[in-house]
Amino acid sequence: MYTSRISGLGSYVPENVVTNDDLSKIIDTNDAWIQERTGIKERRHIKKGDGNSTSVMGVKAAKIAIERANLTNDDIDLIIFATLSPDLYFPGGGVRVQDMMGMKTIPALDVRNQCSGFVYALSVGDQFIKTGMYKNILIIGSEHHSGGLDMTTRGRAVSVIFGDGAGAAVLSRNEKEDNSGILSTHLHSEGAHAKELFLEAPSMDLWVPEIIEKNDQEDIPYYPYMNGQFVFKNAVVRFSEVINEGLQANNLSAGNIDMLIPHQANLRISQFVQKQFKLADDRVYNNIQQYGNTTAASIPIALTEAWEEGKIKDGDIVVLAAFGSGFTWGSAIIRW
C-alpha cells in the first residue's frame, strides 16, 4: 500500500480588505465587539468586477501549489474541490477548475462538508493514493462568502465572521522510504444538530417562488443561521476529541505536536484548544485575525502561510483539525 504526502501548497485571498471599522459603517457593531467575541480584525471580500469567484480563486491557489510541487497540470490525476459556496448550484466547482486550467479529462469531485471540507477532501485523496488509483491529486478549499451574507445589523452575528479566499494542496504518492506523509485521518458527523448552523434556502423544499411568496423580512431563509453559543460548546469538545483520536492512533501525545493548524472558526475556540493541549504559541498557527473564517479554505490558507514562514520543517508532526456545519469534524496527522 502506498502513502501520500503534501508536495505543494498555495493560497489566494482577494485584495479588498474589509476592517471591523468598515463594517461598523453599515452594521451596528464596532471593532472591540467583534475582536472580543471572535478575535477577527479584518477579512477579505471579493469586490464586484475584480474577476474573482469561488472557482477563480481556487485556480489561483492551485497554480501556485502545482508549481511548488514541481508538477504540471498534466500530472494531476484528480481534482477534489471543497466549498459551501460554489459559483453555480450545479455543476460543482471541480469541473470549472478543470476547464479553467485546461486540464485533461480527469475526474473532478466536489466535497460539501463546509468548515471540515478540506480535512474530508484530504482524507478522500489519501485513500485514492493509498490504493494506487491516483498519483497526484489537486485538493482545493475555496469560499466566496461575502456575496451571500446579510450585511445589515440583523445579520451581524454571522456576517462579521466570514471572509473570502482559497487554499490548495497537491497530494502526491510518497516516494520516500521514511515514515513521512499523512499518517492518518479521522472523520465524524452528527446530523442531529444540522440546523444549528445551516442555510435553509434555496432548496428543493423552498425554491425561489416560495421564498418570494414568503416575503418575511425578519426571517430570510437565504441567509445563513448559526446558533453561536451551541456551536462553540460543541466545537471545543469535538476539536479535542478528534485531535486526541489522531494522536492515539499514531502512539503520539500532545508533546509531539510541532504545529497545530485548526480550522479558523473563532480565535477563542483555537485558544481554548491550545490551552487544553498545553501548546506554546509557536506550536499553533492562527490567521483568522486577518482573514476571518474562510470555511473550507481556512486550513489550506493557514497551512500554506505557516509553511511559507518556515514554521513547518521536515520531520515535524503537523495536526490539522476542523469542526463545522453538519455537524462534521475531523483531523489529519501528518509527518512533514
N, C-alpha and C positions, 0 to 999 in steps of 0.2 A: 504494500500500500504506500502511495506517495504522501508527502506532506506539502503544505503550502506556506508561502511567506509573502509579505508585502514587499514588492520590488520597486514601487514608485508611488509617490504621493503628490497631490496638487490641490489647490483651493482657489476660489474666486469669490469676492464679495463686491457688490455694486459700489461705485464711487460716492454715491449720495449718502452722506452721514446725517442721521436724524438724532439729535440730542434730546435729553429729557426736557430741557428748556424749550426746544422746538415744539414738543408735544404739548407743553403747558399753554401754548398759544391757541390751541384748538380743542384741548381737553381740560377739564377741571382737575388738574393734577400738578405736581411740582417735582423737582429733582430729588429733594430729600425723601418724599413719599415713595418714589419709585426705587431709589437706592436702598432704602431701609428694608423694603419687602423683597427685592429681587437681586440687588447688587448691580443692576444694569445702569450704565451711564449714557450709552448711546447704542444705536443699531444702524444697519444699512438697509435702505429701501430702494427697490427699483424705481427709477424715475421714468415717467411716461416718455417714450420717444428715445430712450437710451439704447434700445435694441435688445435688452435683456428679457429673458423669460426663464422659467424653471429649466427647460431643456438647454437653452443657450448657455446659461451659467454652468450647467453640468458639462457641456462640451468644453468650455474654457478651463475648467478644473481638470477634465480628463486629458486634454492635450498636454498639460504640464506633467501629470502623473505618468503618462506613456513615455514622454521624452526622458523623464528621470529614471524610468525602468530600462532605458536603452533599448526600447522596442519601437516598432512602427504600428500603424493602425492594422496592417495585415497580420500582425502577430496575435491580435486579440481574437479569442475563440468564442467569447460570450460577454454580453453586457447585462449587468444587474443594476436596475435603476430604482432607488428608494426615494419615495416622496409622498406627501399627502396633498401636494398642490400641483398636479400635472398641468401642462399647458391646456390640454383638452380632457373632457370627460372620458373619451376614448378616441383614438388609441392612446396607449401609455407613452411615457417619456423615453423608454428604452429604444423603441423603433425610431423615434425622432432623432435621438443621438446618433444611431446607426446611420441614418440618412445624412444628417448634417456633417458627419465626419467622413462620409464617403467610404464606409466600411463594406466588406464583402457581405454576403447574405448569411451572416452569423445570427444565432438566436439572440433575442432580447427579452429579458424577464423583468417584470415590474413587481416591486415589493411594497405593500401598503401597510406598513407597521409603524407609521408615524415616528415618534421620538426614538423608538428602538429599531427603526428601519435599517440603519446602517449595520448594526450588530447582527440582525437577522440576515441581511444580504451577505455579510462576511461569512456567516455560518453556512449559508447555502453554497457560496462559492467554494468554501473549504471542502465541502462534501464532493463537489464535482471534480475537484483536483485530486482528492484522495483516491477516488475510484479510477482515475486515469482518463476520464472522459475529455477533460479540457486541460490545457497547459497554462494559458494566460487569460485571466478574467478581469474585465474592467468593472469596478464597482463604484457607483456614484450615489451620493446623497445630495439632493438639491431641493431648495424650497423658495417659493415666491409667496410669502405670507401677506405682504403689505396690501396686495390687491384684494384681499378678502376679509380684512379686519374692519370692525366697527370703530372708526376713528372719531368717536364722539365720547362725551362723558359717560353715556350709558354703557359703552363697551370697554372702558378704561382698564378694568381688572385683567383683561386678556390682551388688549391691543398694545399696551406699553411693553409687553414681554417679548414679542416676536419680531424677528428680523429676517432678511433675505440673504441667501448665499448658497454656495455649493462647495463640496469637497469630493475628492475622488482618490481611489487607490487601485493599483494594479496588483492582483493576487496571482502569483506565479508558482509553478511547480518548484519545489525546493531541491536544488541540485547539490546542496551542501550535505556533508556526511554528519555534521554535528546535530545537536538537538535543538536547532533554531526553528523559527517559524511559529505558526499557530499551534499551540499545544492543545487547546480545547475551546469549545464554545458551549454556552448553556442558555437555553431559551425557555420562556414560560409565558402563560397568559391567564387572565381571569376575567372572562367576558361578563361576569355578573355586574361589574362596575363600568361597563362601556359608556353609559350615559352620564357619567360624572365628568367626562371630557370628550365631547363629540360635536359633530356638525350634523344637524338634523336634515337639512335640505340644501340643494335639490336632491331628491332621492326618488326611487320608483314609487314610493308611497306618497310622496309630497313633491310633485313636479311643478314646473313654473306656473301653469294656470291656477293650481291650488294655492300657491304662495301669493299670487296676485289677488286671488279672491279673499284670502285670509286678511290681508291688509292690516295687520296688527302692529302698530309702531312700537309697542312695548315688548313684544316677543317676536323678534325677527328670526326665523329658523335658519336663514342662510348665513348667519354669523356664528362663530364658534362659542360653545358654552363650556365653562370649566368651573368645577367646584374646588376652588383653590386649596382650601384647608384639607379637604378629604384627599386630594391628590398628593399634597405634601406629606401627610401622615403615612400614606401607603408607599410613597416613593422612598422615604428614608429606610423603611423596613425592607422593601424588596431589593434596593440597591445593596444593602449589607448582605442579605441572604445570597444573592446571586454571585457577588464577589467571593464570599466565603466558599460557595459551592465550587467555583472555579479553582480557588487556591487548594482546597482539599483534594480535588480530583487530580492535582498535579503534585501532591505532597509538598505544598508551599505554605508559607504563613505570610501575614501582613508585613513582616520584616523583610520578606524577599521582594516586595514590590518596589521597583525603581521608579516607575511612573504610572500613576493612575489618571486616566482621562475619562471623566464621567461625562455623560450627556449634559449639555449646558442648559438645563431646565430652569434652574434658580440657584444663584450663588449660595443661598442659605442651605439648600439641600446638599450641595457639594461640600460645604464647610462642616455640616453635620456628619456626613460620611467620613470625611477626613479625620475628624475628631474621634470617631468610633474606631478607626483603624490605626490611630496614633501615628499619622503620617506627617512628616515635616512639609512645609510649604513647597520646598523644591522637589517634592515627590508627587505633587498633584498639579495638573495643568488646568487652569480656568481662563477663558477669554470671553465669557458671557458679558463682562463689563463693556466690551467694545462692540459686540455683535448681537446681543440679546439671544433669545432661544431660536436657533435655526433648525430645530427639529431633526430630520434625518441627516442634515448637513453638519450638525454641530460637532459630532465626534470626528469625522474626517477633516474638518477645518482645524479643529484643535490639535489633532494628531499631526497634521501637516506642519502647523506652526511650531509645535514642540520639537519636531524633528529638525525643522529649519534653524531653530535657535540652539541646536546642539544639546538639547536636554534629553535626547534618547540616543543611546550608544549601542554598538554591537554587544550582544550578550545580556542586555537589560531585560528584566521582566516588566512587560507593559500590560496593564489591565485596562480594558475598555468595559464600560458598564452603562446601561441605559434603562430608563423606565418611562412609560408614557401611555397615551390613549390606547384603549383596548379592554382592560389594561394589558399591556405586554411589557415584558422586560427581559434583559439578557446580559451576558457578559462574554468576553473573549480574553483568554490568557495567551500572551504572545512572548516568546523569547526572541528578541530582536537580532 
